[in-house]
């Protein structure tokens, strides 16, 4: 029983001391899984606080999926590179420090290659660039660690993404 009480006390202390959003000059690491019409990409990215309530960031994503047709199998690989900017609404909405709500825009590029019957096809060009909008939120369990959920479009993880955030 003492172990359970100690665990609950530690968790309560962690929740009470959570702080967000990212401060000016701060860095945070985000990683997780995305959703798209083509499969489940994985992503990793960094955000940097450039001013109060504003962040910019970069992200890399990767996904691999196979499409099957009558007698054919097409293997696809997609690598995405993204730059983003976000405005964080915590101050405006007077939201508690454990939460971080944001919205912004992104510019991205993806490299797509397919393999059909040992022949490789690369799809790179002007059509591989995209613009998108995103809205998301984070919940911080402690001063440094949280979970994130984002919805948006215009990139390889278009449907949305879910993952973890760690403030460096």
C-alpha positions in Angstrom: 0.0 0.0 0.0 2.9 2.3 0.8 4.3 1.8 -2.8 0.9 2.8 -4.3 0.7 5.9 -2.2 4.2 6.9 -3.1 3.5 6.4 -6.8 0.3 8.5 -6.6 2.3 11.2 -4.8 4.9 11.2 -7.5 2.3 11.4 -10.2 0.5 14.2 -8.5 3.7 16.2 -8.1 4.5 15.6 -11.8 1.2 16.9 -12.9 1.4 19.9 -10.6 4.7 21.0 -12.0 4.1 20.6 -15.7 4.8 23.7 -17.8 4.1 24.7 -21.4 4.3 26.1 -24.0 7.9 26.3 -25.3 9.7 29.5 -24.1 11.6 31.8 -26.3 15.0 30.3 -27.2 13.8 26.8 -26.1 13.9 23.6 -28.1 11.6 20.6 -28.0 11.8 17.3 -29.7 8.6 15.7 -31.1 8.3 12.1 -32.4 5.5 9.7 -33.2 3.2 8.2 -35.8 1.1 9.9 -38.4 -1.9 9.0 -40.5 -2.4 9.4 -44.2 -4.3 7.7 -47.0 -1.2 5.7 -47.8 -0.3 4.1 -44.5 1.3 5.0 -41.1 4.3 7.3 -41.4 6.8 7.9 -38.6 8.1 11.4 -37.8 10.6 13.2 -35.8 10.9 17.0 -35.5 12.3 20.0 -33.5 10.5 23.2 -32.6 12.3 26.4 -31.5 10.8 29.3 -29.6 11.5 32.5 -31.6 9.3 34.9 -29.7 6.6 34.7 -27.0 3.9 32.4 -28.3 5.7 31.7 -31.6 7.7 28.7 -32.7 9.3 27.5 -35.9 10.4 24.0 -36.6 11.5 21.3 -38.9 10.4 17.7 -39.3 11.4 14.5 -41.1 9.0 11.7 -41.9 9.2 8.3 -43.5 6.7 5.7 -44.6 6.7 2.6 -46.6 3.7 0.8 -48.0 2.8 -1.8 -50.6 -0.1 -1.7 -53.1 -1.4 -4.9 -54.6 -3.2 -5.2 -57.9 -4.1 -8.2 -60.0 -0.8 -9.9 -60.4 1.2 -6.8 -59.5 2.9 -5.6 -56.3 4.1 -2.0 -56.0 6.3 -1.1 -53.1 6.4 2.6 -52.2 8.8 4.7 -50.0 8.1 8.3 -49.1 10.5 10.6 -47.3 9.2 14.0 -46.2 10.9 17.2 -45.1 8.8 20.0 -43.5 9.3 23.5 -42.1 6.5 24.9 -39.9 5.5 27.9 -37.9 3.0 27.9 -35.1 1.2 30.4 -32.8 0.5 29.1 -29.3 -2.8 30.3 -27.8 -2.2 29.6 -24.1 -1.7 33.2 -23.1 -4.6 34.5 -25.2 -7.0 31.8 -23.9 -5.6 31.8 -20.3 -5.1 28.1 -20.4 -3.3 26.2 -17.6 0.4 25.5 -18.1 0.1 21.8 -18.6 -1.6 22.4 -21.9 -0.3 23.8 -25.2 -2.7 24.7 -28.0 -1.4 25.9 -31.3 -2.1 26.5 -34.9 0.1 27.3 -37.9 1.2 26.6 -41.4 3.8 24.3 -43.0 5.9 24.1 -46.2 7.0 20.6 -47.2 8.7 18.5 -49.8 8.5 14.8 -50.2 10.5 12.3 -52.2 8.4 9.3 -53.5 9.8 6.2 -55.1 8.1 3.1 -56.2 9.3 -0.3 -57.2 7.4 -2.5 -59.6 8.8 -5.8 -60.8 12.4 -4.8 -60.0 12.0 -1.5 -61.9 12.4 1.6 -59.7 10.5 4.8 -60.4 11.2 8.2 -58.7 8.6 10.9 -58.5 10.4 14.1 -57.8 9.5 17.6 -59.1 7.4 20.6 -58.5 4.4 18.5 -57.5 6.3 17.2 -54.5 6.1 20.5 -52.7 3.1 21.3 -50.5 1.6 23.9 -48.2 -0.6 23.0 -45.3 -2.3 24.2 -42.1 -2.2 22.4 -38.8 -3.9 22.7 -35.4 -2.8 20.7 -32.4 -2.3 20.4 -28.7 0.1 18.9 -26.1 -0.4 17.8 -22.6 2.7 17.9 -20.4 3.0 15.4 -17.5 6.1 17.1 -16.2 8.4 20.1 -17.0 9.9 18.3 -19.9 7.7 15.4 -21.1 4.3 15.4 -22.8 2.1 13.9 -25.4 0.9 15.6 -28.6 -1.9 15.3 -31.1 -2.1 17.3 -34.3 -4.5 17.5 -37.2 -3.7 19.1 -40.5 -2.9 18.7 -44.2 -0.5 19.3 -47.0 2.2 16.8 -46.1 3.0 13.1 -45.8 1.3 12.9 -42.4 -1.7 14.8 -43.7 -4.5 13.2 -41.7 -2.8 13.9 -38.4 -0.2 12.6 -35.9 0.1 11.5 -32.4 3.3 11.3 -30.4 5.5 12.4 -27.6 7.2 15.7 -26.9 10.4 16.3 -24.9 11.6 19.8 -24.0 15.4 19.9 -24.3 
